[in-house]
Amino acid sequence: MFSRAIRSRSLAQSCRSFATSTALSADFTHAVIGGGAVGLSIARQLAGRDGTSTLLIERNAAVGMETSSRNSEVIHAGLYYGATSLKTALCIEGRHLLYALCIKHQIAHANTGKWIVAQTNAQWEELVKVHKFAREIGVPTSFVSLERAAREEPFVKADVGILESPTTGILDSHAFMQFLLGDLEDRGGDVATHSPVVGIRALGEKGSQGWEVTTKDRRTGEESSITAEVLINSAGLGAVEINNMVLPASRHRKMFYAKGNYFSYAPSTPLTTHLIYPAPESGLGGLGTHLTLDISGRIRFGPDVEWVDSPDDLSVSRERLEEAIEQIKRFLPEVQADKIVPDYAGIRPKLGRASAVVGGGGFLDFVVQREEGVEGFVNLLGIESPGLTSSLAIGRMVEELLYK
């Protein structure tokens, strides 16, 4: 959650009259549902277009309170998602945009680099695959010598080898989203918080005259409706629910929730200066329990993958700690296990119980598309990692889907 207050208004307080230069007439040109990093990026991008108006609709009291603020805050390189996937293309483009934005606007970040460590021959083979793939897509990686490893990271164990990703980094996701919010409003965009969507109605034939969106204020119970020419579903954990409000039953989806538990570590030893990841393994829903750093240099471990039935339970599952410690000790054997404590948990929106990485089997890519059979509806589903890294590129992609 954000430590400083933001403008908080319901949908009713955000409504204003808008008439387009086309045959349509609506309150807004664009309505973006979902105020995480991706929704903020999309709304900011669209708000920058001349002669348009954009409304961002968020169900919580503030933007960025769900997946976007409950993750590792890693700027990913794009090493795991397949050469032809949206995840790879958007992650690489998004990484460049994100570093440039952070530098230009002095948003806290650090290009720490990441070491992927192998303890077995099978894991070494995975590192070789990652390195080969990285060369194919133009992302720099290199193997770390034992001498350098002992010098730079004496506490890190890697029995067989280490692959370095020098373009991986971290950022303050809260500061990033605060910037996007401020820039969205500076561009004339409106934001409605406390406004979960309870109904969507197509106007005209399958949305040919726009969309009516109805929300219910969580504080007062008041329902409000606005109309928009274009509707963008960027609702994250609620995206399938929005999908099912818009599309016919034959195109309904089911959401799966992967809970990731994070653990913090306060002692000054052992420490690292790089992010440390285990080699990717088949069957995992993510990249395994890894070591990341926050902007202040504090060590965090996680996330694991715990399949849950609801996105509402954000308590850290303490029973997962023992398993996490076992995994951590594989690459950081001198860690003080009694000093690893539960920190926070996040939920990743998934379209199936499969992997976010190509090697995990049943790879699930991002869905970012204009839906056939309806007018003016852009649908984003399964936006998990590397969604934060990709967010600025996704904003550009949505604009191109609509206008180019």
Wavefront OBJ file of the C-alpha trace (Angstrom):
o trace
v 0.000 0.000 0.000
v 1.087 3.560 -0.549
v 2.384 5.557 2.387
v 1.064 8.846 1.085
v -2.489 9.679 0.128
v -3.677 9.941 -3.452
v -6.773 11.519 -4.887
v -9.661 9.190 -4.069
v -12.947 9.565 -5.905
v -15.850 7.345 -6.786
v -17.049 6.842 -10.329
v -19.912 9.286 -9.778
v -17.470 11.995 -8.714
v -15.327 11.363 -11.818
v -18.030 11.659 -14.478
v -17.874 14.539 -16.936
v -19.416 15.206 -20.309
v -17.484 14.315 -23.438
v -18.484 14.300 -27.084
v -16.237 12.796 -29.728
v -15.614 14.090 -33.230
v -17.056 10.816 -34.578
v -20.668 9.719 -34.703
v -20.397 8.338 -31.176
v -21.137 10.357 -28.070
v -19.890 9.092 -24.710
v -18.746 10.337 -21.339
v -15.201 9.169 -22.063
v -13.205 7.980 -25.033
v -11.516 5.229 -23.005
v -12.458 3.391 -19.827
v -9.616 1.313 -18.377
v -10.656 -1.184 -15.708
v -7.887 -1.978 -13.231
v -5.433 0.397 -11.586
v -2.329 -1.736 -11.245
v 0.937 -0.901 -12.995
v -0.385 -2.172 -16.332
v -3.722 -0.357 -16.108
v -1.960 2.846 -15.058
v 0.439 2.543 -17.989
v -2.377 1.970 -20.467
v -4.479 4.852 -19.124
v -1.467 7.186 -19.103
v -0.610 6.245 -22.685
v -4.152 6.799 -23.943
v -4.608 10.018 -21.978
v -1.712 11.481 -23.932
v -3.684 11.392 -27.190
v -5.114 14.723 -28.337
v -8.880 15.124 -28.279
v -9.566 12.129 -26.057
v -10.595 11.540 -22.458
v -9.597 8.572 -20.322
v -11.051 7.179 -17.092
v -9.205 4.638 -14.946
v -11.565 2.568 -12.788
v -10.104 0.878 -9.699
v -12.020 -1.224 -7.181
v -9.706 -0.571 -4.240
v -9.179 2.582 -2.191
v -5.983 3.359 -4.110
v -4.180 2.206 -7.221
v -1.632 -0.601 -7.141
v -2.890 -2.413 -4.063
v -2.947 -5.926 -5.508
v -0.432 -7.847 -7.657
v 1.559 -4.765 -8.669
v 2.626 -4.007 -5.098
v 2.970 -7.591 -3.890
v 5.803 -8.990 -5.981
v 9.594 -9.098 -6.135
v 9.903 -5.627 -7.731
v 12.367 -7.100 -10.215
v 13.124 -5.566 -13.607
v 13.355 -8.763 -15.638
v 15.644 -9.356 -18.596
v 13.265 -11.637 -20.535
v 15.123 -14.952 -20.357
v 12.424 -17.526 -19.742
v 9.383 -16.989 -21.922
v 10.029 -18.267 -25.449
v 11.300 -16.466 -28.527
v 7.895 -15.827 -30.108
v 5.935 -15.064 -26.964
v 4.351 -11.772 -26.003
v 6.035 -12.111 -22.622
v 9.491 -11.999 -24.192
v 8.770 -9.159 -26.621
v 6.996 -6.983 -24.063
v 9.487 -7.739 -21.295
v 12.488 -6.709 -23.401
v 10.828 -3.551 -24.718
v 9.397 -2.771 -21.297
v 12.765 -3.168 -19.590
v 14.366 -0.574 -21.853
v 11.439 1.813 -21.350
v 11.402 1.261 -17.598
v 15.104 1.933 -17.051
v 14.882 5.064 -19.223
v 11.832 6.339 -17.338
v 13.399 5.682 -13.945
v 16.558 7.545 -14.927
v 14.693 10.486 -16.455
v 12.307 10.961 -13.559
v 14.602 9.823 -10.746
v 12.464 6.864 -9.708
v 14.382 4.664 -7.283
v 15.871 1.640 -9.036
v 19.139 -0.298 -9.310
v 20.695 -2.369 -12.074
v 21.908 -5.087 -9.685
v 22.331 -7.915 -12.150
v 21.202 -11.470 -11.443
v 23.068 -14.732 -10.951
v 21.305 -17.981 -11.846
v 22.990 -20.816 -9.978
v 23.244 -24.531 -10.752
v 23.950 -27.218 -8.161
v 23.547 -30.278 -10.415
v 24.416 -31.298 -13.953
v 20.731 -31.184 -14.880
v 20.539 -27.596 -13.651
v 23.702 -26.745 -15.573
v 22.029 -27.981 -18.738
v 19.179 -25.574 -18.009
v 21.663 -22.708 -17.667
v 23.173 -23.598 -21.032
v 19.694 -23.540 -22.571
v 18.954 -20.148 -21.040
v 22.281 -18.758 -22.291
v 21.683 -20.071 -25.807
v 18.181 -18.636 -25.845
v 19.424 -15.279 -24.573
v 21.881 -15.077 -27.462
v 19.054 -15.809 -29.914
v 16.917 -12.930 -28.642
v 19.788 -10.481 -28.117
v 19.745 -10.369 -24.309
v 23.232 -10.390 -22.749
v 24.223 -13.251 -20.436
v 27.593 -14.746 -19.533
v 29.009 -17.465 -17.336
v 30.721 -16.452 -14.110
v 34.118 -17.940 -13.287
v 34.664 -19.657 -9.937
v 37.342 -17.099 -9.080
v 35.003 -14.178 -9.662
v 32.179 -15.901 -7.809
v 34.363 -16.497 -4.750
v 35.502 -12.867 -4.825
v 32.179 -11.146 -5.371
v 29.688 -13.460 -3.669
v 31.539 -15.607 -1.121
v 28.325 -16.706 0.590
v 26.652 -17.991 -2.578
v 26.876 -21.699 -3.352
v 26.907 -22.845 -6.961
v 28.410 -26.316 -7.182
v 28.287 -26.574 -10.974
v 28.024 -23.094 -12.448
v 26.569 -19.590 -12.571
v 24.942 -17.664 -15.408
v 24.838 -13.889 -15.069
v 22.075 -11.621 -16.379
v 23.597 -8.131 -16.211
v 20.450 -6.258 -17.288
v 18.232 -7.543 -14.461
v 17.496 -5.024 -11.730
v 15.036 -3.804 -9.118
v 12.821 -0.769 -8.664
v 10.528 0.864 -6.146
v 7.223 -0.275 -7.629
v 5.236 2.076 -5.404
v 7.185 5.119 -6.547
v 6.839 3.956 -10.155
v 3.064 3.670 -9.873
v 2.816 6.999 -8.099
v 4.628 8.554 -11.054
v 2.274 6.895 -13.538
v -0.729 8.107 -11.556
v 0.539 11.681 -11.397
v 1.439 11.717 -15.077
v -1.951 10.268 -16.011
v -3.689 13.084 -14.151
v -1.311 15.687 -15.611
v -2.380 14.473 -19.067
v -6.020 15.043 -18.183
v -6.943 11.507 -17.200
v -9.481 10.803 -14.465
v -9.262 8.166 -11.734
v -12.180 6.551 -9.903
v -11.284 4.472 -6.831
v -13.590 2.485 -4.503
v -15.365 1.499 -7.754
v -15.665 -2.256 -8.399
v -17.412 -2.978 -11.685
v -20.756 -4.729 -11.205
v -22.118 -4.510 -14.734
v -21.104 -3.893 -18.339
v -23.570 -3.344 -21.174
v -22.781 -3.129 -24.869
v -24.335 -0.109 -26.580
v -25.502 -0.618 -30.118
v -24.749 -3.862 -31.932
v -22.034 -5.642 -29.910
v -20.533 -2.400 -28.626
v -20.719 -0.494 -31.896
v -21.968 2.551 -29.965
v -19.650 2.045 -27.009
v -19.989 0.556 -23.550
v -21.863 1.354 -20.367
v -19.936 0.494 -17.214
v -21.673 0.360 -13.840
v -19.820 0.348 -10.519
v -20.906 0.118 -6.897
v -19.117 2.341 -4.388
v -17.722 0.138 -1.633
v -18.228 2.842 0.997
v -21.765 3.974 0.239
v -23.288 1.216 -1.856
v -24.180 3.813 -4.493
v -24.249 2.585 -8.079
v -22.961 4.828 -10.874
v -22.676 4.375 -14.623
v -20.574 5.977 -17.330
v -20.277 5.370 -21.050
v -17.078 4.962 -23.025
v -16.276 4.417 -26.667
v -13.510 1.939 -25.852
v -13.293 -0.500 -22.957
v -9.975 -1.953 -21.783
v -9.945 -4.881 -19.370
v -6.769 -4.632 -17.301
v -8.304 -5.865 -14.070
v -5.571 -8.335 -13.120
v -7.017 -10.669 -10.517
v -10.495 -9.609 -11.623
v -9.836 -9.741 -15.365
v -11.636 -13.026 -15.991
v -14.716 -11.675 -14.220
v -14.703 -8.649 -16.570
v -14.065 -10.942 -19.561
v -17.136 -12.976 -18.626
v -19.287 -9.850 -18.322
v -18.452 -8.828 -21.879
v -18.060 -12.001 -23.943
v -20.631 -14.743 -24.605
v -20.707 -17.865 -22.420
v -18.805 -19.896 -25.007
v -15.807 -17.586 -24.492
v -15.895 -17.424 -20.717
v -12.693 -18.168 -18.852
v -11.730 -19.477 -15.428
v -9.138 -17.802 -13.242
v -6.530 -19.720 -11.257
v -4.739 -18.109 -8.344
v -1.079 -18.783 -7.529
v -0.187 -17.404 -4.133
v 3.427 -16.419 -3.630
v 4.757 -16.204 -0.084
v 7.673 -13.890 0.642
v 10.064 -13.992 3.579
v 12.422 -11.295 4.836
v 15.912 -11.507 6.278
v 17.424 -8.781 8.458
v 20.934 -9.955 9.543
v 23.950 -8.379 7.850
v 25.433 -11.797 7.041
v 25.331 -13.650 4.841
v 24.677 -10.985 2.227
v 24.757 -10.605 -1.539
v 24.979 -7.756 -4.006
v 23.275 -9.641 -6.871
v 19.851 -11.171 -7.132
v 20.260 -14.953 -6.800
v 17.940 -17.345 -8.648
v 18.019 -21.136 -8.796
v 18.180 -22.685 -12.242
v 14.681 -23.098 -13.721
v 13.002 -26.434 -13.051
v 10.155 -28.160 -14.851
v 6.782 -28.294 -13.152
v 7.004 -25.039 -11.240
v 4.422 -22.305 -11.726
v 7.165 -19.697 -11.457
v 10.923 -19.317 -11.178
v 11.367 -20.959 -7.785
v 12.171 -19.375 -4.426
v 14.896 -16.836 -5.095
v 16.780 -14.063 -3.347
v 15.977 -10.480 -4.234
v 16.937 -7.130 -2.769
v 14.773 -4.115 -2.167
v 15.951 -0.577 -2.835
v 17.344 -0.284 0.706
v 19.396 -3.466 0.231
v 17.233 -5.667 2.441
v 17.119 -9.347 1.454
v 13.824 -10.979 0.565
v 13.169 -14.604 -0.371
v 10.322 -15.836 -2.553
v 7.929 -16.311 -4.052
v 6.939 -19.924 -3.826
v 3.848 -21.248 -5.614
v 0.815 -22.124 -3.508
v -2.391 -22.753 -5.444
v -5.372 -21.172 -3.687
v -9.064 -20.903 -4.451
v -9.462 -17.205 -3.670
v -7.356 -14.065 -4.212
v -8.480 -12.593 -0.904
v -6.206 -14.387 1.576
v -2.981 -12.391 1.606
v -1.624 -13.798 4.852
v 1.790 -15.444 4.579
v 1.487 -19.210 4.851
v 3.876 -19.988 7.712
v 3.750 -23.695 6.941
v 5.598 -22.872 3.695
v 8.587 -21.461 5.590
v 10.286 -24.804 6.221
v 10.182 -25.696 2.524
v 11.451 -22.219 1.598
v 14.386 -22.534 3.994
v 15.319 -25.873 2.421
v 15.422 -24.265 -1.030
v 17.291 -21.178 0.183
v 20.023 -23.235 1.832
v 20.821 -24.828 -1.515
v 22.323 -21.559 -2.745
v 22.925 -19.700 0.553
v 23.988 -22.426 2.985
v 25.157 -20.087 5.771
v 21.801 -18.335 6.046
v 20.533 -18.051 9.618
v 17.301 -19.982 9.299
v 15.819 -18.639 12.523
v 16.143 -15.083 11.164
v 14.018 -15.756 8.060
v 10.543 -14.488 8.875
v 7.215 -14.226 7.015
v 6.872 -10.868 5.251
v 4.030 -10.592 2.726
v 2.163 -12.556 0.075
v 0.934 -11.795 -3.419
v -1.485 -13.525 -5.784
v -0.638 -14.119 -9.437
v -3.544 -14.280 -11.923
v -3.210 -17.375 -14.107
v -5.314 -18.870 -16.872
v -4.417 -22.424 -15.858
v -2.303 -24.473 -13.484
v 0.690 -24.291 -15.759
v 3.971 -22.476 -15.961
v 4.928 -18.866 -16.503
v 8.173 -20.059 -18.088
v 8.688 -22.084 -21.249
v 10.601 -24.901 -19.582
v 7.847 -25.540 -17.070
v 5.437 -27.300 -19.416
v 2.137 -25.929 -20.648
v 3.526 -22.422 -20.975
v 0.938 -19.673 -20.551
v 1.529 -16.437 -22.434
v 0.012 -13.009 -21.906
v -3.293 -12.331 -23.634
v -3.425 -8.766 -25.015
v -5.895 -8.472 -27.885
v -8.891 -6.824 -29.443
v -11.650 -9.377 -29.111
v -13.384 -10.531 -32.290
v -17.131 -10.162 -32.531
v -17.327 -7.056 -30.343
v -16.343 -3.467 -31.037
v -13.949 -1.378 -28.991
v -12.965 -4.003 -26.416
v -9.308 -4.732 -25.597
v -8.821 -7.718 -23.306
v -5.786 -8.399 -21.106
v -5.661 -11.745 -19.312
v -3.034 -13.695 -17.399
v -0.870 -10.613 -16.811
v 1.488 -11.939 -14.162
v 5.292 -11.814 -14.130
v 6.901 -10.104 -16.033
v 3.916 -7.736 -16.020
v 5.575 -5.011 -13.961
v 8.619 -4.954 -16.259
v 6.376 -5.076 -19.336
v 3.869 -2.456 -18.194
v 5.084 0.494 -20.277
v 5.373 -1.673 -23.382
v 1.870 -3.051 -22.798
v 0.573 0.516 -22.659
v 2.100 1.183 -26.065
v 0.772 -2.078 -27.473
v -2.794 -1.304 -26.421
v -2.587 2.113 -28.060
v -1.320 0.493 -31.274
v -4.136 -2.067 -31.212
v -6.633 0.780 -31.069
v -5.076 3.386 -33.356
v -2.521 1.876 -35.742
l 1 2 3 4 5 6 7 8 9 10 11 12 13 14 15 16 17 18 19 20 21 22 23 24 25 26 27 28 29 30 31 32 33 34 35 36 37 38 39 40 41 42 43 44 45 46 47 48 49 50 51 52 53 54 55 56 57 58 59 60 61 62 63 64 65 66 67 68 69 70 71 72 73 74 75 76 77 78 79 80 81 82 83 84 85 86 87 88 89 90 91 92 93 94 95 96 97 98 99 100 101 102 103 104 105 106 107 108 109 110 111 112 113 114 115 116 117 118 119 120 121 122 123 124 125 126 127 128 129 130 131 132 133 134 135 136 137 138 139 140 141 142 143 144 145 146 147 148 149 150 151 152 153 154 155 156 157 158 159 160 161 162 163 164 165 166 167 168 169 170 171 172 173 174 175 176 177 178 179 180 181 182 183 184 185 186 187 188 189 190 191 192 193 194 195 196 197 198 199 200 201 202 203 204 205 206 207 208 209 210 211 212 213 214 215 216 217 218 219 220 221 222 223 224 225 226 227 228 229 230 231 232 233 234 235 236 237 238 239 240 241 242 243 244 245 246 247 248 249 250 251 252 253 254 255 256 257 258 259 260 261 262 263 264 265 266 267 268 269 270 271 272 273 274 275 276 277 278 279 280 281 282 283 284 285 286 287 288 289 290 291 292 293 294 295 296 297 298 299 300 301 302 303 304 305 306 307 308 309 310 311 312 313 314 315 316 317 318 319 320 321 322 323 324 325 326 327 328 329 330 331 332 333 334 335 336 337 338 339 340 341 342 343 344 345 346 347 348 349 350 351 352 353 354 355 356 357 358 359 360 361 362 363 364 365 366 367 368 369 370 371 372 373 374 375 376 377 378 379 380 381 382 383 384 385 386 387 388 389 390 391 392 393 394 395 396 397 398 399 400 401 402 403 404
